[in-house]
Amino acid sequence: MWSRPASDGYRPAVGQIGRYRYVGPAELNDHGAAVVDVVAVDTTASLDGWLAQRDREDVIEPFTFVVALDGTLRLAPRRSEHVVLAEGQDVLAAGEIRFAPTETGWRVVEVTNQSTGYCPDPDSWPAVTRALDRLGVPHPGTFTDKVIFRRCPTCGERNIVRDDDFTCALCDGRLPTRWNFPPG
């Protein structure tokens, strides 16, 4: 168990085990819903092929991603629900990711932990880097935009902490400085 202030001002979870359970609206957790145009990226060729099929406008926007429990990067168009992409399962990481072409393939130019369904802590980055490194995809080495999620202990609302203001947007209750969603 550990608890230390992080360099970016938030306090990481105590004993976070690196799995994230879906904590979003129940109506979005439809395991039977189909994600159109999803790929489980297990090779560089599968990433290359999937991205090559995208319209230019699609590649400009970030894609929805999860890192499944087996470490596989799963991608879908941006407006896809993370929980559907994950087939209702816990994940190691979730967010949005944008790629840019290089002379030899693709590189990640933006990646965030923005997922209001899983509310992952920025400490989920190692799962993302392992998935990208295994594929040989260059990346920025950290989330380009770190989102801090907290659940209000007073009203239960999911919150995004902005400007180090740990106040619930719904009830003005004090939000904890540590990640406090139920682990997967």
Contact map, one row per residue, 1 for C-alpha under 8 A:
1110000000000110000000000000000000000000000000000000000000000000000000000000000000000000000000000000000000000000000000000000000000000000000000000000000000000000000000000000000000000000
1111000000001110000000000000000000000000000000000000000000000000000000000000000000000000000000000000000000000000000000000000000000000000000000000000000000000000000000000000000000000000
1111100000111100000000000000000000000000000000000000000000000000000000000000000000000000000000000000000000000000000000000000000000000000000000000000000000000000000000000000000000000000
0111110000110000000000000000000000000000000000000000000000000000000000000000000000000000000000000000000000000000000000000000000000000000000000000000000000000000000000000000000000000000
0011111011110000000000000000000000000000000000000000000000000000000000000000000000000000000000000000000000000000000000000000000000000000000000000000000000000000000000000000000000000000
0001111111110000000000000000000000000000000000000000000000000000000000000000000000000000000000000000000000000000000000000000000000000000000000000000000000000000000000000000000000000000
0000111111000000000000000000000000000000000000000000000000000000000000000000000000000000000000000000000000000000000000000000000000000000000000000000000000000000000000000000000000000000
0000011111000000000000000000000000000000000000000000000000000000000000000000000000000000000000000000000000000000000000000000000000000000000000000000000000000000000000000000000000000000
0000111111100000000000000000000000000000000000000000000000000000000000000000000000000000000000000000000000000000000000000000000000000000000000000000000000000000000100000000000000000000
0000111111110000000000000000000000000000000000000000000000000000000000000000000000000000000000000000000000000000000000000000000000000000000000000001000000000000000100000000000011000000
0011110011111000000000000000000000000000000000000000000000000000000000000000000000000000000000000000000000000000000000000000000000000000000000000000000000000000000000000000000011100000
0011110001111100000000000000000000000000000000000000000000000000000000000000000000000000000000000000000000000000000000001010000000000000000000000000000000000000000000000000000011100000
0110000000111111000000000000000000000000000000000000000000000000000000000000000000000000000000000000000000000000000000001000000000000000000000000000000000000000000000000000000001110000
1110000000011111000000000000000000000000000000000000000000000000000000000000000000000000000000000000000000000000000000000000000000000000000000000000000000000000000000000000000001100000
1100000000001111100000000000000000000000000000000000000000000000000000000000000000000000000000000000000000000000000000000000000000000000000000000000000000000000000000000000000000000000
0000000000001111111000000000000000000000000000000000000000000000000000000000000000000000000000000000000000000000000000000000000000000000000000000000000000000000000000000000000000000010
0000000000000011111000000000000000000000000000000000000000000000000000000000000000000000000000000000000000000000000000000000000000000000000000000000000000000000000000000000000000000010
0000000000000001111100000000000000000000000000000000000000000000000000000000000000000000000100000000000000000000000000000011000000000000000000000000000000000000000000000000000000000010
0000000000000001111110000000000000000000000000000000000000000000000010000000000000000000011110000000000000000000000000000000000000000000000000000000000000000000000000000000000000000011
0000000000000000011111000000000000000000000000000000000000000000000000000000000000000000011110000000000000000000000001110000000000000000000000000000000000000000000000000000000000000111
0000000000000000001111100000000000000000000000000000000000000000000000000000000000000000111000000000000000000000000001000000000000000000000000000000000000000000000000000000000000000111
0000000000000000000111110000000000000000000000000000000000000000000000000000000000100001110000000000000000000000000011000000000000000000000000000000000000000000000000000000000000000000
0000000000000000000011111000000000000000000000000000000000000000000000000000000000000000000000000000000000000000000111100000000000000000000000000000000000000000000000000000000000001000
0000000000000000000001111101100000000000000000000000000000000000000000000000000000000000000000000000000000000000000111000000000000000000000000000000000000000000000000000000000000000000
0000000000000000000000111111100000000000000000000000000000000000000000000000000000000000000000000000000000000000000010000000000000000000000000000000000000000000000000000000000000000000
0000000000000000000000011111110000000000000000000000000000000000000000000000000000000000000000000000000000000000000000000000000000000000000000000000000000000000000000000000000000000000
0000000000000000000000001111110000000000000000000000000000000000000000000000000000000000000000000000000000000000000000000000000000000000000000000000000000000000000000000000000000000000
0000000000000000000000011111110000000000000000000000000000000000000000000000000010110000000000000000000000000000000000000000000000000000000000000000000000000000000000000000000000000000
0000000000000000000000011111111000000000000000000000000000000000000000000000000000110001000000000000000000000000000000000000000000000000000000000000000000000000000000000000000000000000
0000000000000000000000000111111110000000000000000000000000000000000000000000000000010001000000000000000000000000000000000000000000000000000000000000000000000000000000000000000000000000
0000000000000000000000000000111110000000000000000000000000000000000000000000000000110011000000000000000000000000000000000000000000000000000000000000000000000000000000000000000000000000
0000000000000000000000000000011111000000000000000000000000000000000000000000000000000000000000000000000000000000000000000000000000000000000000000000000000000000000000000000000000000000
0000000000000000000000000000011111100000000000000000000000000000000000000000000000010000000000000000000000000000000000000000000000000000000000000000000000000000000000000000000000000000
0000000000000000000000000000000111110000000000000000000000000000000000000000000000010000000000000000000000000000000000000000000000000000000000000000000000000000000000000000000000000000
0000000000000000000000000000000011111100000000000000000000000000000000000001000100011000000000000000000000000000000000000000000000000000000000000000000000000000000000000000000000000000
0000000000000000000000000000000001111100000000000000000000000000000000000001000000000000000000000000000000000000000000000000000000000000000000000000000000000000000000000000000000000000
0000000000000000000000000000000000111110000000000000000000000000000000000001100000000000000000000000000000000000000000000000000000000000000000000000000000000000000000000000000000000000
0000000000000000000000000000000000111111000000000000000000000000000000000111100000001000000000000000000000000000000000000000000000000000000000000000000000000000000000000000000000000000
0000000000000000000000000000000000001111100001100100000000000000000000000111000000000000000000000000000000000000000000000000000000000000000000000000000000000000000000000000000000000000
0000000000000000000000000000000000000111110001000000000000000000000000011110000000000000000000000000000000000000000000000000000000000000000000000000000000000000000000000000000000000000
0000000000000000000000000000000000000011111101100000000000000000000000011110000000000000000000000000000000000000000000000000000000000000000000000000000000000000000000000000000000000000
0000000000000000000000000000000000000001111101100000000000000000000000011000000000000000000000000000000000000000000000000000000000000010000000000000000000000000000000000000000000000000
0000000000000000000000000000000000000000111111100000000000000000000000000000000000000000000000000000000000000000000000000000000000000010000000000000000000000000000000000000000000000000
0000000000000000000000000000000000000000111111110000000000000000000000000000000000000000000000000000000000000000000000000000000000000011100000000000000000000000000000000000000000000000
0000000000000000000000000000000000000000001111111000000000000000000000000000000000000000000000000000000000000000000000000000000000000000000000000000000000000000000000000000000000000000
0000000000000000000000000000000000000011111111111100000000000000000000000000000000000000000000000000000000000000000000000000000000000000000000000000000000000000000000000000000000000000
0000000000000000000000000000000000000010111111111110000000000000000000000000000000000000000000000000000000000000000000000000000000000000000000000000000000000000000000000000000000000000
0000000000000000000000000000000000000000000111111111000000000000000000000000000000000000000000000000000011000000000000000000000000000000000000000000000000000000000000000000000000000000
0000000000000000000000000000000000000000000011111111100000000000000000000000000000000000000000000000000000000000000000000000000000000000000000000000000000000000000000000000000000000000
0000000000000000000000000000000000000010000001111111110000000000000000000000000000000000000000000000000000000000000000000000000000000000000000000000000000000000000000000000000000000000
0000000000000000000000000000000000000000000000111111110000100000000000000000000000000000000000000000000000000000000000000000000000000000000000000000000000000000000000000000000000000000
0000000000000000000000000000000000000000000000011111110000000000000000000000000000000000000000000000000000000000000000000000000000000000000000000000000000000000000000000000000000000000
0000000000000000000000000000000000000000000000001111111000000000000000000000000000000000000000000000000000000000000000000000000000000000000000000000000000000000000000000000000000000000
0000000000000000000000000000000000000000000000000111111111100000000000000000000000000000000000000000000000000000000000000000000000000000000000000000000000000000000000000000000000000000
0000000000000000000000000000000000000000000000000000111111100000000000000000000000000000000000000000000000000000000000000000000000000000000000000000000000000000000000000000000000000000
0000000000000000000000000000000000000000000000000000011111110000000000000000000000000000000000000000000000000000000000000000000000000000000000000000000000000000000000000000000000000000
0000000000000000000000000000000000000000000000000000011111111000000000000000000000000000000000000000000000000000000000000000000000000000000000000000000000000000000000000000000000000000
0000000000000000000000000000000000000000000000000000011111111100000000000000100000000000000000000000000000000000000000000000000000000000000000000000000000000000000000000000000000000000
0000000000000000000000000000000000000000000000000010011111111100000000000000000000000000000000000111000000000000000000000000000000000000000000000000000000000000000000000000000000000000
0000000000000000000000000000000000000000000000000000000111111100000000000000000000000000000000000110000000000000000000000000000000000000000000000000000000000000000000000000000000000000
0000000000000000000000000000000000000000000000000000000011111110000000000000010000000000000000000100000000000000000000000000000000000000000000000000000000000000000000000000000000000000
0000000000000000000000000000000000000000000000000000000001111111000000000000110000000000000000011110000000000100000000000000000000000000000000000000000000000000000000000000000000000000
0000000000000000000000000000000000000000000000000000000000001111100000000011111000000000000000011100000000000000000000000000000000000000000000000000000000000000000000000000000000000000
0000000000000000000000000000000000000000000000000000000000000111110000000011111111000000000001111000000000000000000000000000000000000000000000000000000000000000000000000000000000000000
0000000000000000000000000000000000000000000000000000000000000011111000001111000001001000000001111000000000000000000000000000000000000000000000000000000000000000000000000000000000000000
0000000000000000000000000000000000000000000000000000000000000001111100001110000001001100001111100000000000000000000000000000000000000000000000000000000000000000000000000000000000000000
0000000000000000000000000000000000000000000000000000000000000000111111111100000000000000001111000000000000000000000000000000001100100000000000000000000000000000000000000000000000000000
0000000000000000000000000000000000000000000000000000000000000000011111111100000000000100111110000000000000000000000000000000000000000000000000000000000000000000000000000000000000000000
0000000000000000001000000000000000000000000000000000000000000000001111110000000000000000011100000000000000000000000000000000000000000000000000000000000000000000000000000000000000000000
0000000000000000000000000000000000000000000000000000000000000000001111110000000000000000000000000000000000000000000000000000000000000000000000000000000000000000000000000000000000000000
0000000000000000000000000000000000000000000000000000000000000000001111111000000000000000000100000000000000000000000000000000001001100000000000000000000000000000000000000000000000000000
0000000000000000000000000000000000000001110000000000000000000000001111111100000000000000000000000000000000000000000000000000000000100000000000000000000000000000000000000000000000000000
0000000000000000000000000000000000000001110000000000000000000000111100111110000000000000000000000000000000000000000000000000000100110000000000000000000000000000000000000000000000000000
0000000000000000000000000000000000000111100000000000000000000000111100011111000000001100000000000000000000000000000000000000000000000000000000000000000000000000000000000000000000000000
0000000000000000000000000000000000000111100000000000000000000011110000001111100000001000000000000000000000000000000000000000000000000000000000000000000000000000000000000000000000000000
0000000000000000000000000000000000111110000000000000000000000011100000000111110100001000000000000000000000000000000000000000000000000000000000000000000000000000000000000000000000000000
0000000000000000000000000000000000001100000000000000000001000111000000000011111100000000000000000000000000000000000000000000000000000000000000000000000000000000000000000000000000000000
0000000000000000000000000000000000000000000000000000000000001111000000000001111100000000000000010000000000000000000000000000000000000000000000000000000000000000000000000000000000000000
0000000000000000000000000000000000000000000000000000000000000011000000000000111110000000000000000000000000000000000000000000000000000000000000000000000000000000000000000000000000000000
0000000000000000000000000000000000100000000000000000000000000001000000000001111111011000000000000000000000000000000000000000000000000000000000000000000000000000000000000000000000000000
0000000000000000000000000001000000000000000000000000000000000001000000000000001111111000000000000000000000000000000010000000000000000000000000000000000000000000000000000000000000000000
0000000000000000000000000000000000000000000000000000000000000001110000000000000111111100000001100000000000000000001011000000000000000000000000000000000000000000000000000000000000000000
0000000000000000000001000001101000000000000000000000000000000000000000000000000011111111100000000000000000000000000011000000000000000000000000000000000000000000000000000000000000000000
0000000000000000000000000001111011100000000000000000000000000000000000000000000111111111000000000000000000000000000000000000000000000000000000000000000000000000000000000000000000000000
0000000000000000000000000000000000100100000000000000000000000000110000000111000111111111000000000000000000000000000000000000000000000000000000000000000000000000000000000000000000000000
0000000000000000000000000000000000000000000000000000000000000000010100000100000001111111111000000000000000000000000000000000000000000000000000000000000000000000000000000000000000000000
0000000000000000000000000000001000000000000000000000000000000000000000000000000000111111100000000000000000000000000000000000000000000000000000000000000000000000000000000000000000000000
0000000000000000000001000000111000000000000000000000000000000000000000000000000000111111110000000000000000000000000000000000000000000000000000000000000000000000000000000000000000000000
0000000000000000000011000000000000000000000000000000000000000000000100000000000000100111111000000000000000000000000000000000000000000000000000000000000000000000000000000000000000000000
0000000000000000001111000000000000000000000000000000000000000000000110000000000000000101111100000000000000000000000000000000000000000000000000000000000000000000000000000000000000000001
0000000000000000001110000000000000000000000000000000000000000000011110000000000000000100111111000000000000000000000000000000000000000000000000000000000000000000000000000000000000000001
0000000000000000011100000000000000000000000000000000000000000000011110100000000000000000011111000000000000000000000000000001001000000000000000000000000000000000000000000000000000000000
0000000000000000001100000000000000000000000000000000000000000000011100000000000000000000001111100000000000000000100000010001101100000000000000000000000000000000000000000000000000000000
0000000000000000000000000000000000000000000000000000000000000001111000000000000001000000001111110000000000000000111001010000000000000000000000000000000000000000000000000000000000000000
0000000000000000000000000000000000000000000000000000000000000001110000000000000001000000000011111000000000000011111000000000000000000000000000000000000000000000000000000000000000000000
0000000000000000000000000000000000000000000000000000000000000111100000000000010000000000000001111100000000000111111000000000000000000000000000000000000000000000000000000000000000000000
0000000000000000000000000000000000000000000000000000000000000111100000000000000000000000000000111110000000011111000000000000000000000000000000000000000000000000000000000000000000000000
0000000000000000000000000000000000000000000000000000000000111110000000000000000000000000000000011111000000011110000000000000000000000000000000000000000000000000000000000000000000000000
0000000000000000000000000000000000000000000000000000000000110100000000000000000000000000000000001111100001111100000000000000000000000000000000000000000000000000000000000000000000000000
0000000000000000000000000000000000000000000000000000000000100000000000000000000000000000000000000111110001111000000000000000000000000000000000000000000000000000000000000000000000000000
0000000000000000000000000000000000000000000000000000000000000000000000000000000000000000000000000011111111100000000000000000000000000000000000000000000000000000000000000000000000000000
0000000000000000000000000000000000000000000000000000000000000000000000000000000000000000000000000001111111100000000000000000000000000000000000000000000000000000000000000000000000000000
0000000000000000000000000000000000000000000000000000000000000000000000000000000000000000000000000000111110000000000000000000000000000000000000000000000000000000000000000000000000000000
0000000000000000000000000000000000000000000000000000000000000000000000000000000000000000000000000000111111000000000000000000000000000000000000000000000000000000000000000000000000000000
0000000000000000000000000000000000000000000000010000000000000000000000000000000000000000000000000000111111100000000000000000000000000000000000000000000000000000000000000000000000000000
0000000000000000000000000000000000000000000000010000000000000000000000000000000000000000000000000011110111110000000000000000000000000000110000000000000000000000000000000000000000000000
0000000000000000000000000000000000000000000000000000000000000000000000000000000000000000000000000011110011111000000000000000000000000000111000000000000000000000000000000000000000000000
0000000000000000000000000000000000000000000000000000000000000000000000000000000000000000000000001111000001111110000000000000000000000000111100000000000000000000000000000000000000000000
0000000000000000000000000000000000000000000000000000000000000000000000000000000000000000000000001111000000111110000000000000000000000000001100000000000000000000000000000000000000000000
0000000000000000000000000000000000000000000000000000000000000100000000000000000000000000000000011110000000011111000000000000000000000000000100111000000000000000000000000000000000000000
0000000000000000000000000000000000000000000000000000000000000000000000000000000000000000000000111100000000011111100000000000000000000000000001111000000000000000000000000000000000000000
0000000000000000000000000000000000000000000000000000000000000000000000000000000000000000000000111000000000000111110000000000000000000000000000111110000000000000000000000000000000000000
0000000000000000000000000000000000000000000000000000000000000000000000000000000000000000000011110000000000000011111000111101000000000000000000101110000000000000000000000000000000000000
0000000000000000000000000000000000000000000000000000000000000000000000000000000000000000000001110000000000000001111100110000000000000000000000000110000000000000000000000000000000000000
0000000000000000000000000000000000000000000000000000000000000000000000000000000001000000000001110000000000000000111111110000000000000000000000000000000000000000000000000000000000000000
0000000000000000000000110000000000000000000000000000000000000000000000000000000000000000000000000000000000000000011111100000000000000000000000000000000000000100000000000000000000000000
0000000000000000000001111000000000000000000000000000000000000000000000000000000011100000000000000000000000000000001111100000000000000000000000000000000000000000000000000000000000000000
0000000000000000000111110000000000000000000000000000000000000000000000000000000001100000000001000000000000000000001111110000000000000000000000000000000000000000000000000000000000000000
0000000000000000000100100000000000000000000000000000000000000000000000000000000000000000000000000000000000000000111111111000000000000000000000000000110000000000000000000000000000001000
0000000000000000000100000000000000000000000000000000000000000000000000000000000000000000000011000000000000000000111001111111000000000000000000000000100000000000000000000000000000000000
0000000000011000000000000000000000000000000000000000000000000000000000000000000000000000000000000000000000000000100000111111000000000000000000000011100000000000000000000000000000100000
0000000000000000000000000000000000000000000000000000000000000000000000000000000000000000000000000000000000000000100000011111100000000000000000100111000000000000000000000000000000000000
0000000000010000010000000000000000000000000000000000000000000000000000000000000000000000000000000000000000000000000000011111110000000000000000000000000000000000000000000000000000000000
0000000000000000010000000000000000000000000000000000000000000000000000000000000000000000000110000000000000000000100000011111111100000000000000000000000000000000000000000000000000000000
0000000000000000000000000000000000000000000000000000000000000000000000000000000000000000000010000000000000000000000000000111111110000000000001100000000000000000000000000000000000000000
0000000000000000000000000000000000000000000000000000000000000000000000000000000000000000000000000000000000000000000000000011111111000000000000000000000000000000000000000000000000000000
0000000000000000000000000000000000000000000000000000000000000000001000100000000000000000000110000000000000000000000000000001111111100000000000000000000000000000000000000000000000000000
0000000000000000000000000000000000000000000000000000000000000000001000001000000000000000000010000000000000000000000000000001111111110000000000000000000000000000000000000000000000000000
0000000000000000000000000000000000000000000000000000000000000000000000000000000000000000000000000000000000000000000000000000111111111000001011000000000000000000000000000000000000000000
0000000000000000000000000000000000000000000000000000000000000000000000100000000000000000000000000000000000000000000000000000011111111100000000000000000000000000000000000000000000000000
0000000000000000000000000000000000000000000000000000000000000000001000111000000000000000000000000000000000000000000000000000001111111110000000000000000000000000000000000000000000000000
0000000000000000000000000000000000000000000000000000000000000000000000001000000000000000000000000000000000000000000000000000000111111111111000000000000000000000000000000000000000000000
0000000000000000000000000000000000000000000000000000000000000000000000000000000000000000000000000000000000000000000000000000000011111111110000000000000000000000000000000000000000000000
0000000000000000000000000000000000000000000000000000000000000000000000000000000000000000000000000000000000000000000000000000000001111111100000000000000000000000000000000000000000000000
0000000000000000000000000000000000000000011100000000000000000000000000000000000000000000000000000000000000000000000000000000000000111111100000000000000000000000000000000000000000000000
0000000000000000000000000000000000000000000100000000000000000000000000000000000000000000000000000000000000000000000000000000000000011111110000000000000000000000000000000000000000000000
0000000000000000000000000000000000000000000100000000000000000000000000000000000000000000000000000000000001110000000000000000000000011111111000000000000000000000000000000000000000000000
0000000000000000000000000000000000000000000000000000000000000000000000000000000000000000000000000000000001110000000000000000000000011001111100000000000000000000000000000000000000000000
0000000000000000000000000000000000000000000000000000000000000000000000000000000000000000000000000000000000111000000000000000000010010000111111000000000000000000000000000000000000000000
0000000000000000000000000000000000000000000000000000000000000000000000000000000000000000000000000000000000011100000000000000000000000000011111110000000000000000000000000000000000000000
0000000000000000000000000000000000000000000000000000000000000000000000000000000000000000000000000000000000000000000000000000000010000000001111100000000000000000000000000000000000000000
0000000000000000000000000000000000000000000000000000000000000000000000000000000000000000000000000000000000000010000000000000100010000000001111110000000000000000000000000000000000000000
0000000000000000000000000000000000000000000000000000000000000000000000000000000000000000000000000000000000000111100000000100100000000000000111111100000000000000000000000000000000000000
0000000000000000000000000000000000000000000000000000000000000000000000000000000000000000000000000000000000000111000000000000000000000000000101111100000000000000000000000000000000000000
0000000000000000000000000000000000000000000000000000000000000000000000000000000000000000000000000000000000000111100000000000000000000000000000111110000000000000000000000000000000000000
0000000000000000000000000000000000000000000000000000000000000000000000000000000000000000000000000000000000000001110000000100000000000000000000111111000000000000000000000000000000000000
0000000000000000000000000000000000000000000000000000000000000000000000000000000000000000000000000000000000000001110000001100000000000000000000001111100000000001100000000000000000000000
0000000001000000000000000000000000000000000000000000000000000000000000000000000000000000000000000000000000000000000000001100000000000000000000000111110000000001110000000000000000000000
0000000000000000000000000000000000000000000000000000000000000000000000000000000000000000000000000000000000000000000000111000000000000000000000000011111000000111100000000000000000100000
0000000000000000000000000000000000000000000000000000000000000000000000000000000000000000000000000000000000000000000000100000000000000000000000000001111100000111100000000000001111111000
0000000000000000000000000000000000000000000000000000000000000000000000000000000000000000000000000000000000000000000000000000000000000000000000000000111110011110000000000000001100011000
0000000000000000000000000000000000000000000000000000000000000000000000000000000000000000000000000000000000000000000000000000000000000000000000000000011111111110000000010000111100000000
0000000000000000000000000000000000000000000000000000000000000000000000000000000000000000000000000000000000000000000000000000000000000000000000000000001111110000000000000000111100000000
0000000000000000000000000000000000000000000000000000000000000000000000000000000000000000000000000000000000000000000000000000000000000000000000000000000111110000000000000010100000000000
0000000000000000000000000000000000000000000000000000000000000000000000000000000000000000000000000000000000000000000000000000000000000000000000000000000111111000000000000110100000000000
0000000000000000000000000000000000000000000000000000000000000000000000000000000000000000000000000000000000000000000000000000000000000000000000000000001111111100000000000000000000000000
0000000000000000000000000000000000000000000000000000000000000000000000000000000000000000000000000000000000000000000000000000000000000000000000000000001100111110000000010100000000000000
0000000000000000000000000000000000000000000000000000000000000000000000000000000000000000000000000000000000000000000100000000000000000000000000000000111100011111000000000000000000000000
0000000000000000000000000000000000000000000000000000000000000000000000000000000000000000000000000000000000000000000000000000000000000000000000000000111100001111100000011000000000000000
0000000000000000000000000000000000000000000000000000000000000000000000000000000000000000000000000000000000000000000000000000000000000000000000000011110000000111110000000000000000000000
0000000000000000000000000000000000000000000000000000000000000000000000000000000000000000000000000000000000000000000000000000000000000000000000000011110000000011111111100000000000000000
0000000000000000000000000000000000000000000000000000000000000000000000000000000000000000000000000000000000000000000000000000000000000000000000000001000000000001111111000000000000000000
0000000000000000000000000000000000000000000000000000000000000000000000000000000000000000000000000000000000000000000000000000000000000000000000000000000000000000111110000000000000000000
0000000011000000000000000000000000000000000000000000000000000000000000000000000000000000000000000000000000000000000000000000000000000000000000000000000000000000111111000000000000000000
0000000000000000000000000000000000000000000000000000000000000000000000000000000000000000000000000000000000000000000000000000000000000000000000000000000000000000111111100000000000000000
0000000000000000000000000000000000000000000000000000000000000000000000000000000000000000000000000000000000000000000000000000000000000000000000000000000000000000110111110000011110000000
0000000000000000000000000000000000000000000000000000000000000000000000000000000000000000000000000000000000000000000000000000000000000000000000000000000000000000100011111001111000000000
0000000000000000000000000000000000000000000000000000000000000000000000000000000000000000000000000000000000000000000000000000000000000000000000000000000100001010000001111111111000000000
0000000000000000000000000000000000000000000000000000000000000000000000000000000000000000000000000000000000000000000000000000000000000000000000000000000000000010000000111111000000000000
0000000000000000000000000000000000000000000000000000000000000000000000000000000000000000000000000000000000000000000000000000000000000000000000000000000000101000000000011111000000000000
0000000000000000000000000000000000000000000000000000000000000000000000000000000000000000000000000000000000000000000000000000000000000000000000000000000001100000000000011111100000000000
0000000000000000000000000000000000000000000000000000000000000000000000000000000000000000000000000000000000000000000000000000000000000000000000000000000000000000000000111111110000000000
0000000000000000000000000000000000000000000000000000000000000000000000000000000000000000000000000000000000000000000000000000000000000000000000000000000111100000000000110011111000000000
0000000000000000000000000000000000000000000000000000000000000000000000000000000000000000000000000000000000000000000000000000000000000000000000000000000110000000000001110001111100000000
0000000000000000000000000000000000000000000000000000000000000000000000000000000000000000000000000000000000000000000000000000000000000000000000000000011110000000000001110000111110000000
0000000000000000000000000000000000000000000000000000000000000000000000000000000000000000000000000000000000000000000000000000000000000000000000000000011110000000000001000000011111110000
0000000001110000000000000000000000000000000000000000000000000000000000000000000000000000000000000000000000000000000000000000000000000000000000000000010000000000000001000000001111100000
0000000001111100000000000000000000000000000000000000000000000000000000000000000000000000000000000000000000000000000000000000000000000000000000000000010000000000000000000000000111110000
0000000000111100000000000000000000000000000000000000000000000000000000000000000000000000000000000000000000000000000000001000000000000000000000000000110000000000000000000000000111111000
0000000000001000000000000000000000000000000000000000000000000000000000000000000000000000000000000000000000000000000000000000000000000000000000000000011000000000000000000000000101111100
0000000000000000000000100000000000000000000000000000000000000000000000000000000000000000000000000000000000000000000000100000000000000000000000000000011000000000000000000000000000111110
0000000000000000000110000000000000000000000000000000000000000000000000000000000000000000000000000000000000000000000000000000000000000000000000000000000000000000000000000000000000011111
0000000000000001111110000000000000000000000000000000000000000000000000000000000000000000000000000000000000000000000000000000000000000000000000000000000000000000000000000000000000001111
0000000000000000001110000000000000000000000000000000000000000000000000000000000000000000011000000000000000000000000000000000000000000000000000000000000000000000000000000000000000000111
